Amino acid sequence: IYSPRGIEVPNPIQTICTRWGSDPLSCGSYSHVRVGSSGDDYDILAENVGDGRLFFAGEATSRQYPATMHGAFLSGLREASHVLMAARSRQTAVMKSIPRYSQLSEDILVDLFKKPDRTVGKFSFIFDPRTDDPNSMGLMRISFGENHDVCDTKNVGEGENVRIQCSSKLQLHLYAAISKGKADDLKLVSGSNENKLIYLHKNIGLKLMGSRGLGASGNCLVASIAGARKSSGRS
């Protein structure tokens, strides 16, 4: 436009190309405000809505650099930081809620498996007593080893007392979520506990985990079964 008129226009110091147009979560941006707008109007347009779920950027949201590409770019950085902070705050809220369920399952699991609904070898199962649906989910526990004390006697010298060192060997319990129907199928598997474990892994794809690895969904399942037993008068 200006070169034919003899006006020399310097090359820009920097060029920036944004990709918000191809972002599936982006629906455009504010590019202008009404005539006669004040600085407060820019601030109002920059406010997010939906408790930090919808954010607005664009030169029309930049009070310091209105109607400029520089303002538009800075507003994008501003809202990107707001999106990041909102996402992190939600992750923190989820992480804070998990210990409550983890503590609940730790306290209740031992009592629930004192009276399992089904037992197949070293496999024990607990389910919601309110339903007979074969697709309803429950929790399986497999136990390894036995609970017992191991004592070792040592003679520390002639005429001296014998020193006795004792240690406790506890069972290892691993868990997995499983449906009633799959638990019934396990009864049909012949052979040792090892064969049943191989069947669960290869045919059903179950992954065993410790009580602290059940996650929020697993611990909610434990709480639901415990609540159902309590309401039905069964401890």
N, C-alpha and C positions, 0 to 999 in steps of 0.2 A: 504494500500500500504506500509506504513512505519512500522507498528507494527510487521509484520513478520521479519523485519530486526533488530528488537530490538530498534527501534527509537520511543521514546515516544512523541506523539503529544498531546499537551494540548487541552482540550475542548475549543471551542470558547467562548469568553466572552458574545457574544450576537448573536442571529440568527434572521434574518428578512425575512419574506416571503411576496413578493409583489403579487398583484392580477391583474396586468396590462394585463396579458394574457387573462383574462375573461372580460375585459372592452371593450364594443362594440365600444367605441370611440378611442381605442388604436390600433395602427397598428405595434407594435414592437418598437425596440429602437436601437440606434447605439451601436455596441459592439466593434468596432475596427476601426482604421484609417490605412492608407497606411504606408508602411515602410518608414522611413525618415521624417515623419511628424514633423512639428514644433508646438509650442504652439498656434500659430495663427490658425492652422488647427482645433484644438479643439474648439476654440472660434467661428470659422465660422460654424462648425457643430451644435453649440448650438443656433444659431440665428433662431428665429421663422420666418415664412413666412405668406403671406396672411394677412398682417396688424393684426397680433396677432390672427390668426385662426388655425395655425398648429404649434405645439411645438415639440421640439426634446430633448430627454433625453438619458442617457446611459453613460457607462464609456468612450466612445469615445468623449463625449462632456464635460468631466471634465478635465480642464487644470491642476488643482492642484493635483488631484488624478487619473491620467490616468490608464486605464486597471486594475482597482480594483473594487471589489464589493462595497467598501465604496464610491468610486466615483460615481458608478452607483446609489446607494441609495440617495446620496446627490443631484445628478442631478435630480432625480425624485421629491424631495422636492422643488428644485429650480423651475422646470417647473410647478409644482402644484401652487406655489405662482404666477407665471406669468399668468397662466390660470385664477386664481381668480381675479387678478388685471384687466385683460382684460374684464372679465365678469362684474365686478363692474363698470368699466368705461362706458360700453355700457348701463347699467342700469341707470347711472347718466345722460347720454345723452338723454335717453328716458324721464326721469323725467323732465329734463330741457325743453323739447319740449312741454310738456303737458300744462303748464300755458298759452302758446300762444293761443292754441285752446280754453282753458277755458275762457280766457278773450274775445275771439271772440264770443263765444256762449252767454255769459252774455250780451254783447252789442246788439246782433242781435235778440235774442229770442223774446223780447217784441215786436219789430217791425214786425217780421214775423207773430206772432199770432194776430196782429191787423186785419189782413185779412186772416183768415184761409181758407184752401181749402174746408174743410168739418167741419160741426158742428153737433154733436148728443148730445143733452142735455148739460151737463157741459163738454163734451169731444170735444176738437178742434183738427184738424189735418192739418199738412202742408206736402206737397209732392213736388217732383221735377216736374215742369210743362212741362219738355221736353219729358216725357214718360207717356203712359197710361198702362204700364205693371202692372197687378195686384200684381206681386211679388216685384215690386220696393218698397224700404223702405222709410218711412217717419217718422215723429215725432208726437206723440200724447201728448196733455196736458190736464190734468183734474184740474179743479179749485175747491177749497173748500172755503166756506165763501164768504163774500162780502166786498168790500172796503168801509169803512165809518168811521166817527169820532164819538167817544163816549165821551160825556161831563158830568161831575158830578159837581153839584153846592153845595157849602157848606157855611152856614152862620157862620162866624167866631166870631160873637158877636153882641150884640145889638148896633145899630147905626153904625156898621162897614160895609164895602163893602163885598159883596158876592164873595167868591173865586171860580173861575171856573177852574176845572182841566179837560183837554181834552187829549185824547189819540187816536191814529189811529189804527184801526184794518184792517189789510191788508189780501188780499186773499192768500191762500197757493196754489202754482202751483207745480204739480208733472208731470214727463215726462216718456215716454217709446217709444222705437223704434217699429214701426209696419208697416206692408205692406198695400198697398191700398186695397187688397182683404180682409184682416182681418178687415179693417175699414168699408168696405161695409157690412161685416157680422154683425157688431155691430148694424147697422141700423135695422136689423131684430129682434133684441132682444127686447122683449116687457117689459114693467114695468118701474120702477124707475131707476135713475142713479146708485143706489146701486146694482140693479140687473145686470146692464151692467158691473159694476166694478167686481162683482163676476164672471160673464161670462169671462171677460178678464183674470182673475186670474186662474180660474179652467180649462177653455177650451183652452186658448191660452198660459197660463203660463207667462203672462207679469209681469214684476217686475217694480214698480214705483220707481222713484228716483228724487232727487232734481236736479236743473240745474248743480250744481257742481259735480254731480255724474255720468254725462253722459259718462265720459271717452273720450279717444282720438277718438275712432270710432264714438261715438255719436256726438262729437263736429265737426268732419270732415263732418258728415252728415248734420249738421246745416249749415256749411260753404258752402257745395255743393248746398243746396237748396237756400240759399241766393244768391249765384253766379248765379244760373240758373234763378232766378226771375229777377235779375238785367240785365242779358243779354237779357231776353225776354221783357224788358221794364216794368216789373211789380214790384212795390216796396212792 
